[in-house]
Amino acid sequence: MIIFVGRSNVGKSTLIFRLTGKWVKRGKRPGVTRKPVEINWRGKLVVDMPGFGFMSGVPKRVQERVKDEIVHFIENNAEGIELAVLVVDGKAAPEIIERWEKRGEIPIDVEFYQFLRELGIPVIVAVNKMDKIRNIQKTINFLAEKFGVPYVEVPETFIPISAKFGKNLLELRKLMEKKLGEGRKRPSTETESENLENDVGDGLLDAVE
Ligand SMILES: Nc1nc2c(ncn2[C@@H]2O[C@H](COP(=O)(O)OP(=O)(O)OP(=O)(O)O)[C@@H](O)[C@H]2O)c(=O)[nH]1
């Protein structure tokens, strides 16, 4: 199973449509609360999760419930989730993260990234809406620092894309295939450092290809 997670309105449904040719959207207005939507794609189950976080016109209580449902879905299916694509709005995410931090709260994107990794789920962060970002590398470095992604893992974790304008989607697909090929690692930092050499090697090989 591959899951797509992210805040409301970051472009998850647009991205899934671009990748699979299947339109998963149910609600008309953005931010509409909904259940996970499942589709079959190349023999795999692809799940578009409801958007979490702020949704215009949706009471906080409902937002919290949606978040809890997403967390439970992921926990209950953790063993079967081969890959999570965390979609962020590259233009809005840095501002939102700083705002949450100033309030002394853990930004929800950061929380979800770490939650997925703690469960041992491989994660790709698709930095969407790159058409709106002026300095893409700066944005990625900022997010990597906030998410706690080690420097060597940044290229295999973050990928700037534009779902709407079809930018970098082939690269995203390649990265997804690479991560799916590698499979899951045990959810411990020790394992991560043990695997570091292999990971770097893979990255170099890909670059040569
Ligand atoms: N500029 C720009 N806009 C985008 C891009 N990708 C998606 N959008 C727009 O962002 C809005 C939200 O896209 P959706 O795909 O509905 O977002 P979602 O994450 O599925 O939203 P929820 O259903 O609320 O979870 C739409 O107006 C899209 O056209 C992009 O790469 N660039």
The ligand as a MOL file (V3000), in Angstrom:
LIG
                    3D

  0  0  0     0  0            999 V3000
M  V30 BEGIN CTAB
M  V30 COUNTS 32 34 0 0 0
M  V30 BEGIN ATOM
M  V30 1 N 0.2330 26.5640 -8.2810 0
M  V30 2 C -0.0140 25.2690 -8.0860 0
M  V30 3 N -1.2230 24.8570 -7.6370 0
M  V30 4 C -1.4290 23.5380 -7.4490 0
M  V30 5 C -0.4070 22.5800 -7.7030 0
M  V30 6 N -0.9080 21.3520 -7.4080 0
M  V30 7 C -2.1770 21.5390 -6.9990 0
M  V30 8 N -2.5110 22.8440 -7.0260 0
M  V30 9 C -3.8110 23.4640 -6.6800 0
M  V30 10 O -4.0330 23.3440 -5.2800 0
M  V30 11 C -5.4210 23.2040 -5.0060 0
M  V30 12 C -5.6600 21.9800 -4.1190 0
M  V30 13 O -5.3590 20.8070 -4.8390 0
M  V30 14 P -5.9810 19.3830 -4.4120 0
M  V30 15 O -5.3420 18.3710 -5.2800 0
M  V30 16 O -7.4530 19.4620 -4.3870 0
M  V30 17 O -5.4490 19.2930 -2.9180 0
M  V30 18 P -5.6780 18.1540 -1.8040 0
M  V30 19 O -4.4250 18.0950 -1.0270 0
M  V30 20 O -6.1500 16.8880 -2.4350 0
M  V30 21 O -6.8290 18.7960 -0.9260 0
M  V30 22 P -7.7900 18.0870 0.1860 0
M  V30 23 O -8.8330 17.3140 -0.5590 0
M  V30 24 O -8.3430 19.2580 0.9160 0
M  V30 25 O -6.9560 17.2340 1.0640 0
M  V30 26 C -6.1130 23.1120 -6.3580 0
M  V30 27 O -6.6220 24.3870 -6.6780 0
M  V30 28 C -4.9890 22.7240 -7.3070 0
M  V30 29 O -5.1940 23.1630 -8.6360 0
M  V30 30 C 0.8650 23.0410 -8.1860 0
M  V30 31 O 1.8010 22.2960 -8.4410 0
M  V30 32 N 0.9980 24.3980 -8.3440 0
M  V30 END ATOM
M  V30 BEGIN BOND
M  V30 1 1 1 2
M  V30 2 2 2 3
M  V30 3 1 2 32
M  V30 4 1 3 4
M  V30 5 2 4 5
M  V30 6 1 4 8
M  V30 7 1 5 6
M  V30 8 1 5 30
M  V30 9 2 6 7
M  V30 10 1 7 8
M  V30 11 1 8 9
M  V30 12 1 9 10
M  V30 13 1 9 28
M  V30 14 1 10 11
M  V30 15 1 11 12
M  V30 16 1 11 26
M  V30 17 1 12 13
M  V30 18 1 13 14
M  V30 19 2 14 15
M  V30 20 1 14 16
M  V30 21 1 14 17
M  V30 22 1 17 18
M  V30 23 2 18 19
M  V30 24 1 18 20
M  V30 25 1 18 21
M  V30 26 1 21 22
M  V30 27 2 22 23
M  V30 28 1 22 24
M  V30 29 1 22 25
M  V30 30 1 26 27
M  V30 31 1 26 28
M  V30 32 1 28 29
M  V30 33 2 30 31
M  V30 34 1 30 32
M  V30 END BOND
M  V30 END CTAB
M  END
